[in-house]
């Protein structure tokens, strides 16, 4: 028995709808991941700035101690 072209077309169209929905959801996941990565990088950069500032303060304090000794 041959496959009815109308049934085959309906099945293909239904699968296309599912694939299109999956694609849309995947694009949203990518956008969410990119935003999270930018947020995380901002936190990392802020921590680096704090650590650098603390290092500068420690060096300055060390130099002050040496000068007063």
MDAnalysis code that builds the backbone (N, CA, C; Angstrom):
import MDAnalysis as mda
import numpy as np

u = mda.Universe.empty(207, n_residues=69, atom_resindex=np.repeat(np.arange(69), 3), trajectory=True)
u.add_TopologyAttr("name", ["N", "CA", "C"] * 69)
u.add_TopologyAttr("resid", np.arange(1, 70))
u.add_TopologyAttr("resname", ["UNK", "UNK", "UNK", "UNK", "UNK", "UNK", "UNK", "UNK", "UNK", "UNK", "UNK", "UNK", "UNK", "UNK", "UNK", "UNK", "UNK", "UNK", "UNK", "UNK", "UNK", "UNK", "UNK", "UNK", "UNK", "UNK", "UNK", "UNK", "UNK", "UNK", "UNK", "UNK", "UNK", "UNK", "UNK", "UNK", "UNK", "UNK", "UNK", "UNK", "UNK", "UNK", "UNK", "UNK", "UNK", "UNK", "UNK", "UNK", "UNK", "UNK", "UNK", "UNK", "UNK", "UNK", "UNK", "UNK", "UNK", "UNK", "UNK", "UNK", "UNK", "UNK", "UNK", "UNK", "UNK", "UNK", "UNK", "UNK", "UNK"])
u.atoms.positions = np.array([
    [0.843, -1.178, 0.000],
    [0.000, 0.000, 0.000],
    [0.891, 1.244, 0.000],
    [0.580, 2.191, -0.849],
    [1.356, 3.414, -0.978],
    [0.958, 4.395, 0.128],
    [1.947, 5.229, 0.497],
    [1.685, 6.248, 1.504],
    [0.915, 7.382, 0.850],
    [-0.131, 7.811, 1.543],
    [-0.941, 8.911, 1.042],
    [-0.129, 10.192, 1.138],
    [0.081, 10.901, 0.022],
    [0.877, 12.134, 0.039],
    [0.332, 13.185, 1.018],
    [-0.962, 13.264, 1.184],
    [-1.555, 14.241, 2.100],
    [-1.170, 13.900, 3.543],
    [-1.180, 12.608, 3.883],
    [-0.785, 12.190, 5.237],
    [0.699, 12.451, 5.455],
    [1.496, 12.136, 4.456],
    [2.935, 12.370, 4.562],
    [3.206, 13.856, 4.744],
    [2.533, 14.703, 3.977],
    [2.717, 16.141, 4.077],
    [2.306, 16.635, 5.467],
    [1.216, 16.132, 6.003],
    [0.758, 16.535, 7.333],
    [1.784, 16.142, 8.390],
    [2.360, 14.964, 8.262],
    [3.384, 14.524, 9.217],
    [4.632, 15.400, 9.117],
    [5.049, 15.719, 7.902],
    [6.213, 16.575, 7.703],
    [5.966, 17.985, 8.245],
    [4.782, 18.508, 8.026],
    [4.447, 19.838, 8.538],
    [4.447, 19.848, 10.067],
    [3.916, 18.791, 10.671],
    [3.895, 18.695, 12.132],
    [5.325, 18.638, 12.677],
    [6.173, 17.870, 12.016],
    [7.569, 17.794, 12.452],
    [8.272, 19.133, 12.273],
    [7.958, 19.848, 11.193],
    [8.546, 21.169, 10.963],
    [8.165, 22.142, 12.085],
    [6.937, 22.078, 12.548],
    [6.496, 22.933, 13.655],
    [7.311, 22.621, 14.907],
    [7.536, 21.349, 15.177],
    [8.325, 20.946, 16.352],
    [9.761, 21.434, 16.222],
    [10.350, 21.261, 15.048],
    [11.729, 21.702, 14.823],
    [11.840, 23.218, 14.960],
    [10.875, 23.940, 14.427],
    [10.891, 25.407, 14.526],
    [10.781, 25.832, 15.991],
    [9.928, 25.161, 16.761],
    [9.785, 25.477, 18.184],
    [11.095, 25.180, 18.926],
    [11.708, 24.046, 18.630],
    [12.995, 23.696, 19.260],
    [14.067, 24.728, 18.922],
    [14.060, 25.176, 17.689],
    [15.038, 26.180, 17.251],
    [14.861, 27.481, 18.020],
    [13.618, 27.901, 18.159],
    [13.327, 29.129, 18.900],
    [13.772, 28.998, 20.349],
    [13.484, 27.873, 20.972],
    [13.894, 27.641, 22.360],
    [15.413, 27.609, 22.480],
    [16.073, 27.002, 21.505],
    [17.538, 26.931, 21.533],
    [18.153, 28.328, 21.414],
    [17.568, 29.172, 20.577],
    [18.067, 30.543, 20.457],
    [17.936, 31.279, 21.787],
    [16.842, 31.039, 22.508],
    [16.641, 31.674, 23.806],
    [17.669, 31.167, 24.816],
    [17.957, 29.884, 24.765],
    [18.976, 29.314, 25.663],
    [20.331, 29.958, 25.384],
    [20.664, 30.123, 24.122],
    [21.931, 30.757, 23.751],
    [21.985, 32.183, 24.294],
    [20.902, 32.929, 24.119],
    [20.866, 34.307, 24.629],
    [21.030, 34.331, 26.148],
    [20.365, 33.417, 26.828],
    [20.482, 33.355, 28.285],
    [21.908, 33.016, 28.712],
    [22.532, 32.086, 28.011],
    [23.915, 31.705, 28.333],
    [24.875, 32.866, 28.073],
    [24.679, 33.578, 26.982],
    [25.543, 34.720, 26.685],
    [25.407, 35.793, 27.762],
    [24.172, 36.048, 28.193],
    [23.951, 37.047, 29.244],
    [24.594, 36.597, 30.552],
    [24.455, 35.319, 30.885],
    [25.051, 34.790, 32.124],
    [26.571, 34.864, 32.045],
    [27.136, 34.560, 30.888],
    [28.593, 34.627, 30.721],
    [29.086, 36.068, 30.898],
    [28.353, 37.038, 30.349],
    [28.739, 38.448, 30.531],
    [28.650, 38.843, 32.004],
    [27.624, 38.397, 32.692],
    [27.448, 38.687, 34.115],
    [28.592, 38.095, 34.929],
    [28.917, 36.833, 34.645],
    [30.018, 36.175, 35.347],
    [31.349, 36.872, 35.082],
    [31.582, 37.261, 33.832],
    [32.827, 37.951, 33.500],
    [32.916, 39.281, 34.224],
    [31.794, 39.958, 34.363],
    [31.777, 41.202, 35.125],
    [32.162, 40.975, 36.581],
    [31.660, 39.901, 37.164],
    [32.023, 39.561, 38.539],
    [33.496, 39.221, 38.669],
    [34.012, 38.488, 37.704],
    [35.442, 38.139, 37.711],
    [36.285, 39.400, 37.596],
    [35.918, 40.291, 36.684],
    [36.658, 41.542, 36.514],
    [36.625, 42.386, 37.782],
    [35.481, 42.429, 38.445],
    [35.370, 43.190, 39.696],
    [36.283, 42.600, 40.766],
    [36.326, 41.277, 40.859],
    [37.208, 40.620, 41.838],
    [38.676, 40.912, 41.524],
    [39.029, 40.893, 40.251],
    [40.402, 41.213, 39.867],
    [40.762, 42.636, 40.278],
    [39.836, 43.567, 40.064],
    [40.079, 44.963, 40.456],
    [40.292, 45.078, 41.962],
    [39.480, 44.377, 42.731],
    [39.610, 44.408, 44.188],
    [40.957, 43.829, 44.614],
    [41.318, 42.690, 44.016],
    [42.592, 42.054, 44.365],
    [43.776, 42.946, 44.011],
    [43.717, 43.606, 42.854],
    [44.798, 44.521, 42.464],
    [44.898, 45.683, 43.440],
    [43.742, 46.237, 43.827],
    [43.741, 47.362, 44.770],
    [44.312, 46.928, 46.111],
    [43.951, 45.741, 46.564],
    [44.480, 45.234, 47.833],
    [45.989, 45.015, 47.743],
    [46.450, 44.558, 46.595],
    [47.880, 44.336, 46.398],
    [48.637, 45.661, 46.446],
    [48.091, 46.677, 45.813],
    [48.717, 48.003, 45.823],
    [48.791, 48.537, 47.248],
    [47.715, 48.391, 47.995],
    [47.691, 48.865, 49.382],
    [48.737, 48.117, 50.199],
    [48.837, 46.814, 50.016],
    [49.801, 46.018, 50.767],
    [51.230, 46.449, 50.442],
    [51.506, 46.717, 49.173],
    [52.848, 47.162, 48.762],
    [53.143, 48.527, 49.368],
    [52.161, 49.423, 49.317],
    [52.357, 50.760, 49.886],
    [52.582, 50.681, 51.394],
    [51.849, 49.824, 52.071],
    [52.044, 49.663, 53.520],
    [53.430, 49.093, 53.828],
    [53.859, 48.152, 53.000],
    [55.184, 47.553, 53.179],
    [56.279, 48.607, 52.994],
    [56.107, 49.444, 51.975],
    [57.093, 50.491, 51.717],
    [57.093, 51.531, 52.851],
    [55.939, 51.823, 53.399],
    [55.836, 52.765, 54.516],
    [56.547, 52.213, 55.746],
    [56.353, 50.934, 55.999],
    [57.008, 50.293, 57.149],
    [58.519, 50.335, 56.976],
    [59.010, 50.083, 55.759],
    [60.444, 50.100, 55.515],
    [61.019, 51.503, 55.715],
    [60.278, 52.525, 55.303],
    [60.758, 53.900, 55.423],
    [60.821, 54.341, 56.881],
    [59.888, 53.870, 57.681],
    [59.852, 54.285, 59.098],
    [60.757, 53.429, 59.959],
    [61.313, 52.385, 59.407],
    [62.177, 51.507, 60.210],
    [63.608, 52.006, 60.252],
])
